[in-house]
Amino acid sequence: MSPLLCRLNIGSMCALALALWLLQPASSQAVIERPVVVPDAGTRIVLAPGTVTTTEAQMRSNYPARLAHLLDQLNLGIDRGWLSAAEAAELKDWHARLVAEEAALRSAGGGIVSREHADVLERHLTGFSFMLTRYMNN
């Protein structure tokens, strides 16, 4: 073993290995690129052969339709007995607050939910969906 390696501790050897790896030519490093596609105004999206829709720049999601779908799922859970009365009451109240929140955000934005508000609303809808699924599967 060389005298230099004997004097290096494990932390120094890791730093040396990292430095040597970083100094390698770029062609030997693997780079994975994943394209991110964000539709612009007027972008056409093919849903199925013969069915095309056009997106709007500000619209990130169709919240009223998602809220309606979540309400359908909630009602299904109630009808099939998958939710207790307490769980159903909690989820109905939460759903009503989400509907009011979406309406207020859309109204404040002149009919459009801003990206900042859309992110918040998205987290709230995801949280509700997670809880609904959790309650129905217990």
C-alpha positions as CSV (number, residue, x, y, z in Angstrom):
1,M,0.0,0.0,0.0
2,S,1.4,3.4,-0.9
3,P,2.3,5.8,2.0
4,L,-0.3,8.3,0.7
5,L,-3.1,5.9,1.1
6,C,-2.0,4.9,4.6
7,R,-2.4,8.5,5.7
8,L,-5.9,9.0,4.3
9,N,-8.9,8.3,6.5
10,I,-12.1,6.9,5.1
11,G,-13.7,10.3,4.7
12,S,-10.7,11.6,2.7
13,M,-10.8,8.5,0.5
14,C,-14.5,9.0,-0.2
15,A,-13.9,12.6,-1.1
16,L,-11.0,11.6,-3.3
17,A,-13.2,8.9,-5.0
18,L,-15.9,11.5,-5.6
19,A,-13.4,14.0,-7.0
20,L,-12.1,11.4,-9.4
21,W,-15.6,10.4,-10.5
22,L,-16.5,14.1,-11.1
23,L,-13.4,14.5,-13.2
24,Q,-14.3,11.7,-15.6
25,P,-15.3,12.8,-19.1
26,A,-19.0,13.6,-19.5
27,S,-19.5,10.8,-22.0
28,S,-18.9,8.1,-19.4
29,Q,-21.6,9.5,-17.0
30,A,-25.2,8.4,-17.6
31,V,-27.6,11.3,-18.0
32,I,-31.3,10.5,-18.0
33,E,-33.6,13.2,-19.5
34,R,-37.3,13.0,-19.1
35,P,-39.2,15.5,-21.2
36,V,-41.9,17.5,-19.3
37,V,-44.9,18.4,-21.5
38,V,-47.0,21.2,-20.3
39,P,-49.8,22.1,-22.8
40,D,-49.9,25.7,-24.0
41,A,-53.0,27.6,-24.9
42,G,-54.8,25.9,-27.7
43,T,-52.9,22.6,-27.5
44,R,-54.8,19.7,-28.9
45,I,-54.8,16.5,-27.0
46,V,-56.0,13.3,-28.6
47,L,-58.2,11.4,-26.0
48,A,-59.0,8.5,-28.3
49,P,-59.1,8.0,-32.1
50,G,-61.5,10.6,-33.4
51,T,-61.8,12.4,-30.0
52,V,-59.8,15.6,-29.5
53,T,-59.9,18.3,-26.8
54,T,-58.3,21.7,-26.7
55,T,-56.7,22.9,-23.4
56,E,-56.7,26.4,-22.0
57,A,-53.5,27.8,-20.7
58,Q,-54.7,28.6,-17.2
59,M,-56.7,25.4,-16.6
60,R,-54.6,22.9,-14.7
61,S,-57.5,20.6,-13.7
62,N,-61.2,20.3,-13.8
63,Y,-61.9,20.7,-10.1
64,P,-65.7,20.7,-10.2
65,A,-65.7,17.3,-12.1
66,R,-63.1,15.9,-9.6
67,L,-65.2,17.1,-6.7
68,A,-68.3,15.5,-8.2
69,H,-66.4,12.2,-8.7
70,L,-65.2,12.3,-5.1
71,L,-68.8,12.9,-3.9
72,D,-69.9,9.9,-6.0
73,Q,-67.3,7.8,-4.3
74,L,-68.3,9.0,-0.9
75,N,-72.0,8.2,-1.6
76,L,-71.0,4.8,-2.9
77,G,-69.1,4.1,0.3
78,I,-72.1,5.2,2.4
79,D,-74.6,3.1,0.3
80,R,-72.5,0.0,0.5
81,G,-71.8,0.4,4.2
82,W,-68.1,0.9,3.8
83,L,-68.1,4.0,6.0
84,S,-69.4,4.5,9.5
85,A,-71.8,7.2,10.2
86,A,-69.1,9.3,11.9
87,E,-66.7,8.8,9.0
88,A,-69.5,9.7,6.5
89,A,-70.4,12.9,8.4
90,E,-66.7,13.9,8.6
91,L,-66.1,13.3,4.9
92,K,-69.3,15.1,3.9
93,D,-68.4,18.1,5.9
94,W,-64.8,18.1,4.4
95,H,-66.2,17.7,0.9
96,A,-68.5,20.7,1.5
97,R,-65.5,22.8,2.6
98,L,-63.6,21.8,-0.5
99,V,-66.5,22.8,-2.8
100,A,-66.7,26.2,-1.0
101,E,-62.9,26.6,-1.3
102,E,-62.8,25.8,-5.0
103,A,-65.7,28.2,-5.7
104,A,-64.1,31.0,-3.6
105,L,-60.7,30.6,-5.4
106,R,-62.3,30.5,-8.8
107,S,-64.4,33.6,-8.0
108,A,-61.4,35.5,-6.7
109,G,-59.5,34.7,-9.9
110,G,-62.2,35.9,-12.2
111,G,-63.3,32.3,-13.1
112,I,-59.8,30.9,-13.2
113,V,-57.9,29.2,-10.3
114,S,-54.3,30.6,-10.2
115,R,-51.4,28.2,-10.3
116,E,-50.5,29.0,-6.7
117,H,-54.1,28.3,-5.5
118,A,-54.3,25.3,-7.8
119,D,-51.4,23.7,-6.0
120,V,-53.0,24.2,-2.6
121,L,-56.4,22.9,-3.9
122,E,-54.6,20.0,-5.4
123,R,-53.1,19.0,-2.1
124,H,-56.5,19.4,-0.4
125,L,-58.2,17.2,-3.0
126,T,-55.5,14.6,-2.7
127,G,-55.7,14.6,1.1
128,F,-59.5,14.1,0.9
129,S,-59.2,11.3,-1.7
130,F,-56.5,9.6,0.5
131,M,-58.7,9.7,3.6
132,L,-61.8,8.5,1.7
133,T,-59.9,5.5,0.4
134,R,-58.4,4.8,3.8
135,Y,-61.8,4.9,5.5
136,M,-63.5,2.8,2.9
137,N,-60.8,0.1,3.1
138,N,-60.7,-0.2,6.9
